Amino acid sequence: MEHFNPRKHPVYRIMQRSVIIFLWILTAICANAQEEGILRPDSINSFLSAQSSPARIVQVVDSLEKIKKASYEAYLWAAEASYNLGKLYGQQRYLEKAHRIYPNDTRALPALYENYLALGNYPQALRLNKLILAQAELGKYYAKRPVLHLVHMEYGIKQSSNDSLYAPLHYAQIGVGIRVNQIAWMHAISYLKQNSILGSTSQYQYYSALAIPLKNNWTVSPACHVLYVNITNEIPIADSSILSSTAFVVALQVSKQYKNFKLELGATQGNMNNENQLQIQPAITYYPFSNQKVLLQVAGTYFTEKDAATGMVQLGARPIPSLQVIGNYLYGDVRNFAEQNGYLINNSFDETNQRYGLITNYNFTPSITIYGVFQLEQKTEYFSRINYNYATGLLGVKKVF
């Protein structure tokens, strides 16, 4: 008689598989419940508050963000840690994420406002200032930004290496920035005078630009530059229309601050020296340490009518908090081009072959900056095709309110 073995019975095997499946499901449920408990906001806050290393806090929050578990409180922890690490662009990123979760919270909103001011992002600071003043709890601690927020004055001299072509050029500018609701509006008036082989040149300029802040750190900046040039000539010129003219340059720039990058795309349309041309101007600025201690910028200009281009690279550093030094290099072989959203106008008849520049900004006080610019420019005279150099020195002072 064969011995009966219950383990070989089909019913036993079915029950065995059912128990295994049940235990597997129960284990998964318990593990998931444990994970959910660990990743609850209060558990995360307890864990982050126990961390003594700011870098560790940022690392943890970045990991939580990758699995979409980062909370409002977690972003605030990362923002504070980034500030303690001296990474203001990192702080800005986390505060912006917290602000998107709770736009009217009384912690992220004022902290982000102060961050924008510290980084010089005045248009975005104006946008948040309006939100702050709309809240009764915060409005009593903050004032509306003043209508006049910026004044600057500068004077410069441009010296040619060939005195037979050009005598020294003298230049002066005054400018103001005003607030219109939450929009920053800049105005600048410039005057320059120079004697040259063509005669005596006088040029008057007016520049106006808006900085319109949008959400998610986008800014749109339309601008206009008007120039009146008058040359009292001493030698006969076939085309006398070039001796007196009014030129217009209109510009539009869109910029976005993303993490420690700033992306810019601009376009200018102008008729300098009776040359109608459209210029496309992309630029990218990189802050490798997520602050303003070091910056690297690459920019360019494409001339659609000429099918030509210029390129520029800038490297800046702050050896001490109150001093910034920026070196730049531009290569082109072009003339009649604009820079910085139409603010800088190169409307000489002569081609710019290449240019070296050095800029220094010294914060004399938190609200007063003294700045200087030196440029060495290699050019080619338009009529004679003679090569020469320009050395430019400029000194200015800026007051912010």
C-alpha positions as CSV (number, residue, x, y, z in Angstrom):
1,M,0.0,0.0,0.0
2,E,1.4,3.4,-1.1
3,H,2.1,5.9,1.7
4,F,0.0,9.1,1.4
5,N,2.1,12.3,1.2
6,P,-0.1,15.5,1.7
7,R,2.6,17.8,0.2
8,K,2.1,16.2,-3.2
9,H,-1.7,16.7,-3.1
10,P,-2.9,19.3,-5.6
11,V,-4.9,21.2,-3.0
12,Y,-1.8,21.5,-0.8
13,R,0.2,23.0,-3.6
14,I,-2.6,25.5,-4.4
15,M,-2.7,26.5,-0.7
16,Q,1.1,26.8,-0.6
17,R,1.2,29.2,-3.6
18,S,-1.6,31.2,-2.2
19,V,0.2,31.7,1.1
20,I,3.4,32.7,-0.7
21,I,1.6,35.3,-2.8
22,F,-0.2,36.6,0.3
23,L,3.1,37.0,2.2
24,W,4.7,38.7,-0.8
25,I,1.8,41.2,-1.1
26,L,1.9,41.8,2.7
27,T,5.6,42.5,2.6
28,A,5.3,44.9,-0.3
29,I,2.5,46.7,1.5
30,C,4.5,47.0,4.7
31,A,7.6,48.2,2.8
32,N,5.6,50.8,1.0
33,A,3.9,51.9,4.2
34,Q,7.3,52.2,5.8
35,E,8.6,54.2,2.9
36,E,5.6,56.5,2.9
37,G,6.1,57.0,6.6
38,I,9.7,58.0,6.2
39,L,8.9,60.3,3.3
40,R,6.1,62.1,5.0
41,P,6.7,65.9,5.3
42,D,7.0,65.8,9.0
43,S,9.5,62.9,8.9
44,I,11.5,64.8,6.2
45,N,11.6,68.0,8.3
46,S,12.7,66.0,11.4
47,F,15.5,64.5,9.3
48,L,16.6,67.8,7.7
49,S,16.6,69.6,11.1
50,A,19.0,67.0,12.4
51,Q,21.5,67.6,9.7
52,S,24.5,69.9,10.6
53,S,25.9,70.1,7.1
54,P,24.3,72.5,4.6
55,A,25.7,70.6,1.7
56,R,24.1,67.4,3.0
57,I,20.7,69.2,3.3
58,V,21.0,70.3,-0.4
59,Q,21.9,66.8,-1.4
60,V,19.0,65.3,0.3
61,V,16.5,67.8,-1.1
62,D,17.8,67.3,-4.6
63,S,17.4,63.5,-4.2
64,L,13.8,64.1,-2.9
65,E,13.1,66.3,-5.9
66,K,14.2,63.6,-8.3
67,I,11.5,61.2,-6.9
68,K,9.0,64.1,-6.7
69,K,8.9,64.0,-2.9
70,A,10.3,67.4,-2.2
71,S,7.9,69.5,-0.1
72,Y,7.5,73.2,0.5
73,E,9.3,72.9,3.8
74,A,12.1,70.9,2.1
75,Y,12.7,73.6,-0.4
76,L,12.9,76.2,2.4
77,W,15.5,74.0,4.1
78,A,17.5,73.8,0.9
79,A,17.2,77.6,0.3
80,E,18.6,78.3,3.8
81,A,21.4,75.8,3.3
82,S,22.3,77.3,-0.1
83,Y,22.5,80.8,1.5
84,N,24.8,79.4,4.3
85,L,27.0,78.0,1.5
86,G,27.1,81.4,-0.2
87,K,25.3,80.1,-3.3
88,L,22.7,82.8,-3.8
89,Y,21.6,81.4,-7.2
90,G,21.0,78.1,-5.6
91,Q,19.0,79.8,-2.8
92,Q,17.0,81.6,-5.5
93,R,16.1,78.3,-7.3
94,Y,14.7,76.6,-4.1
95,L,12.8,79.7,-3.0
96,E,11.2,80.0,-6.4
97,K,10.0,76.4,-6.2
98,A,8.7,77.0,-2.7
99,H,7.0,80.2,-3.9
100,R,5.2,78.2,-6.7
101,I,3.8,75.8,-4.2
102,Y,2.5,78.6,-1.8
103,P,2.6,81.9,-3.7
104,N,1.5,84.0,-0.7
105,D,3.4,82.3,2.1
106,T,5.0,84.8,4.5
107,R,8.4,83.0,4.5
108,A,9.3,82.2,0.9
109,L,7.9,85.4,-0.6
110,P,10.0,88.0,1.4
111,A,13.1,85.8,1.3
112,L,12.9,85.5,-2.5
113,Y,12.4,89.3,-2.7
114,E,15.5,89.9,-0.7
115,N,17.4,87.4,-2.8
116,Y,16.4,89.2,-6.0
117,L,17.6,92.5,-4.6
118,A,21.0,91.0,-3.5
119,L,21.6,89.6,-7.0
120,G,20.6,92.8,-8.7
121,N,17.5,91.4,-10.3
122,Y,15.5,94.6,-9.8
123,P,12.6,93.8,-12.2
124,Q,11.7,90.6,-10.4
125,A,12.1,92.3,-7.0
126,L,9.5,94.9,-8.2
127,R,7.1,92.1,-9.1
128,L,7.4,90.5,-5.6
129,N,7.3,93.9,-3.9
130,K,3.8,94.4,-5.3
131,L,2.7,90.9,-4.0
132,I,4.2,91.6,-0.5
133,L,2.4,95.0,-0.2
134,A,-0.9,93.3,-1.1
135,Q,-0.7,91.2,2.1
136,A,-1.7,92.8,5.4
137,E,0.7,90.6,7.4
138,L,3.8,91.5,5.3
139,G,2.8,94.9,4.0
140,K,3.4,96.6,7.4
141,Y,7.1,95.5,7.4
142,Y,7.9,96.5,3.8
143,A,7.7,99.8,1.9
144,K,6.9,100.4,-1.7
145,R,10.0,100.6,-3.9
146,P,10.9,104.3,-4.6
147,V,9.9,105.8,-8.0
148,L,13.5,106.8,-8.6
149,H,15.7,103.7,-8.1
150,L,18.8,104.5,-10.0
151,V,21.1,107.4,-11.0
152,H,24.4,107.2,-12.9
153,M,26.9,109.5,-14.5
154,E,30.0,108.7,-16.5
155,Y,32.7,110.4,-18.6
156,G,35.2,108.9,-21.0
157,I,38.0,109.7,-23.4
158,K,38.9,107.7,-26.6
159,Q,42.5,108.2,-27.9
160,S,43.5,107.2,-31.4
161,S,46.9,105.8,-32.3
162,N,46.8,107.9,-35.5
163,D,46.4,111.6,-34.7
164,S,46.2,112.4,-38.4
165,L,42.9,110.5,-38.6
166,Y,41.3,111.2,-35.2
167,A,41.8,113.5,-32.3
168,P,40.7,112.4,-28.8
169,L,37.0,111.7,-28.5
170,H,35.2,113.0,-25.4
171,Y,32.0,111.3,-24.1
172,A,29.6,111.9,-21.2
173,Q,26.3,110.3,-20.1
174,I,23.8,110.7,-17.4
175,G,21.0,108.2,-16.7
176,V,18.1,107.5,-14.4
177,G,16.0,104.4,-13.6
178,I,12.4,104.9,-12.5
179,R,9.7,102.6,-11.4
180,V,6.3,102.5,-13.1
181,N,4.1,100.2,-11.1
182,Q,6.2,96.9,-11.3
183,I,8.2,97.8,-14.4
184,A,11.7,99.3,-14.4
185,W,12.2,102.1,-16.9
186,M,15.7,103.3,-17.8
187,H,16.6,106.6,-19.5
188,A,20.0,107.8,-20.6
189,I,21.3,110.9,-22.4
190,S,24.7,110.9,-24.0
191,Y,26.9,113.4,-25.8
192,L,30.2,113.0,-27.6
193,K,32.5,115.2,-29.6
194,Q,35.5,114.5,-31.8
195,N,37.6,116.2,-34.5
196,S,38.7,113.9,-37.3
197,I,39.9,113.8,-40.9
198,L,36.2,114.4,-41.9
199,G,35.7,117.4,-39.7
200,S,34.2,118.1,-36.3
201,T,31.7,115.5,-35.1
202,S,29.0,116.1,-32.5
203,Q,26.6,113.3,-31.5
204,Y,23.6,113.3,-29.2
205,Q,21.9,110.1,-28.0
206,Y,18.8,109.2,-26.0
207,Y,18.2,105.6,-24.8
208,S,15.1,104.2,-23.2
209,A,14.4,100.6,-22.1
210,L,11.8,98.8,-20.1
211,A,12.4,95.7,-18.0
212,I,9.1,93.8,-17.7
213,P,9.2,91.0,-15.1
214,L,7.2,87.8,-15.8
215,K,6.7,84.7,-13.7
216,N,9.3,81.9,-13.4
217,N,12.1,84.4,-13.7
218,W,11.5,85.5,-17.3
219,T,12.1,89.2,-18.2
220,V,11.1,91.0,-21.4
221,S,13.0,94.2,-22.3
222,P,12.0,96.4,-25.2
223,A,14.3,99.3,-25.9
224,C,14.9,102.2,-28.3
225,H,18.0,104.3,-29.0
226,V,17.9,107.5,-31.0
227,L,21.1,109.2,-32.3
228,Y,21.6,112.5,-34.0
229,V,25.0,113.0,-35.7
230,N,26.3,116.2,-37.2
231,I,29.7,116.5,-38.9
232,T,31.1,119.9,-39.9
233,N,33.3,118.7,-42.7
234,E,36.6,120.3,-43.8
235,I,37.2,118.2,-47.0
236,P,34.8,117.5,-49.9
237,I,32.8,114.3,-49.6
238,A,30.8,112.8,-52.5
239,D,27.9,111.7,-50.3
240,S,27.1,114.7,-48.1
241,S,24.1,112.8,-46.6
242,I,26.4,111.0,-44.2
243,L,27.4,114.3,-42.6
244,S,24.1,114.9,-40.7
245,S,21.7,112.1,-39.9
246,T,19.3,110.8,-37.4
247,A,19.4,107.1,-36.7
248,F,17.1,104.8,-34.8
249,V,17.8,101.4,-33.1
250,V,14.9,99.4,-31.7
251,A,15.7,96.3,-29.6
252,L,13.9,93.5,-27.8
253,Q,15.5,91.1,-25.4
254,V,14.1,88.1,-23.6
255,S,16.0,86.6,-20.7
256,K,15.5,83.6,-18.3
257,Q,17.5,82.8,-15.1
258,Y,17.7,79.0,-14.8
259,K,19.6,77.6,-11.9
260,N,23.1,79.1,-12.3
261,F,22.6,80.0,-16.0
262,K,21.2,83.1,-17.5
263,L,19.9,82.7,-21.1
264,E,19.3,85.7,-23.3
265,L,18.1,86.2,-26.8
266,G,17.8,89.6,-28.4
267,A,17.2,91.3,-31.7
268,T,18.0,94.9,-32.9
269,Q,16.8,96.7,-36.0
270,G,18.6,99.9,-36.9
271,N,19.6,102.3,-39.7
272,M,22.9,103.5,-38.5
273,N,24.9,105.4,-41.2
274,N,22.0,104.7,-43.6
275,E,22.5,100.9,-43.3
276,N,19.3,99.1,-42.5
277,Q,20.0,95.8,-40.8
278,L,18.6,93.3,-38.4
279,Q,20.9,91.8,-35.8
280,I,20.2,88.6,-33.7
281,Q,22.0,88.5,-30.4
282,P,22.1,85.3,-28.2
283,A,24.1,85.1,-25.0
284,I,24.6,82.7,-22.1
285,T,26.0,83.5,-18.7
286,Y,27.3,80.8,-16.4
287,Y,27.9,81.2,-12.6
288,P,29.9,78.1,-11.8
289,F,29.7,78.5,-8.0
290,S,26.0,79.5,-8.0
291,N,26.9,83.0,-6.9
292,Q,28.5,86.1,-8.4
293,K,32.0,85.4,-7.4
294,V,32.8,84.0,-10.9
295,L,30.9,84.4,-14.2
296,L,31.6,83.3,-17.7
297,Q,29.6,84.7,-20.6
298,V,29.6,83.9,-24.3
299,A,27.7,86.2,-26.6
300,G,27.4,86.8,-30.3
301,T,25.7,89.0,-33.0
302,Y,24.5,87.8,-36.4
303,F,24.0,90.4,-39.1
304,T,21.2,89.1,-41.3
305,E,21.8,91.5,-44.2
306,K,25.6,91.1,-44.2
307,D,25.7,87.4,-43.4
308,A,28.4,88.2,-40.9
309,A,28.8,87.7,-37.2
310,T,30.7,88.9,-34.1
311,G,31.6,86.9,-31.0
312,M,32.4,88.0,-27.5
313,V,33.6,86.2,-24.3
314,Q,33.6,87.6,-20.8
315,L,35.2,86.3,-17.6
316,G,34.5,88.0,-14.3
317,A,35.6,87.5,-10.7
318,R,35.1,89.0,-7.3
319,P,38.4,88.7,-5.4
320,I,36.7,90.5,-2.5
321,P,33.0,91.1,-2.0
322,S,33.1,94.8,-2.8
323,L,35.2,94.5,-6.0
324,Q,34.3,92.9,-9.4
325,V,36.7,92.6,-12.3
326,I,35.6,91.5,-15.8
327,G,37.8,90.9,-18.8
328,N,36.3,90.5,-22.3
329,Y,37.3,90.0,-25.9
330,L,35.3,90.7,-29.0
331,Y,36.1,89.6,-32.6
332,G,34.2,90.9,-35.6
333,D,35.5,92.8,-38.6
334,V,32.1,94.6,-38.7
335,R,30.8,98.1,-38.2
336,N,27.4,99.7,-37.2
337,F,26.5,97.2,-34.5
338,A,24.7,97.4,-31.2
339,E,25.4,95.7,-27.9
340,Q,23.5,95.1,-24.6
341,N,20.0,95.4,-26.0
342,G,20.8,98.5,-28.0
343,Y,22.4,100.3,-25.1
344,L,25.9,100.4,-26.6
345,I,26.1,101.8,-30.1
346,N,29.1,101.3,-32.4
347,N,28.2,103.6,-35.3
348,S,31.6,104.6,-36.5
349,F,32.2,104.4,-40.3
350,D,35.3,102.3,-39.5
351,E,35.3,98.5,-39.0
352,T,36.1,97.0,-35.6
353,N,38.5,94.1,-36.1
354,Q,38.8,93.1,-32.5
355,R,38.6,94.6,-29.0
356,Y,40.0,93.8,-25.6
357,G,38.2,95.2,-22.5
358,L,38.6,95.4,-18.7
359,I,35.7,96.5,-16.4
360,T,36.0,97.1,-12.7
361,N,33.0,97.7,-10.3
362,Y,33.8,98.8,-6.8
363,N,31.0,99.0,-4.2
364,F,32.0,102.1,-2.3
365,T,28.9,101.7,-0.1
366,P,26.0,99.2,-0.4
367,S,24.2,101.7,-2.6
368,I,27.1,103.5,-4.4
369,T,29.2,101.8,-7.1
370,I,32.2,103.4,-8.8
371,Y,33.1,101.7,-12.1
372,G,35.8,102.0,-14.7
373,V,36.2,100.7,-18.2
374,F,39.3,100.3,-20.4
375,Q,39.2,99.1,-24.0
376,L,41.8,98.6,-26.6
377,E,40.2,98.4,-30.1
378,Q,41.8,97.6,-33.4
379,K,40.0,99.3,-36.3
380,T,40.3,99.9,-40.1
381,E,39.5,103.4,-41.5
382,Y,36.6,103.3,-43.9
383,F,38.0,105.4,-46.8
384,S,41.8,105.0,-46.7
385,R,41.7,101.4,-45.2
386,I,44.4,102.4,-42.8
387,N,44.7,100.3,-39.6
388,Y,44.8,102.0,-36.2
389,N,44.0,101.5,-32.6
390,Y,41.7,103.1,-30.1
391,A,42.3,103.2,-26.4
392,T,39.3,104.1,-24.3
393,G,39.1,105.0,-20.6
394,L,35.8,105.6,-18.8
395,L,34.9,106.4,-15.2
396,G,31.4,106.4,-13.7
397,V,29.4,106.4,-10.5
398,K,26.1,104.8,-9.9
399,K,23.6,105.3,-7.0
400,V,20.8,102.9,-6.3
401,F,17.8,103.6,-4.0
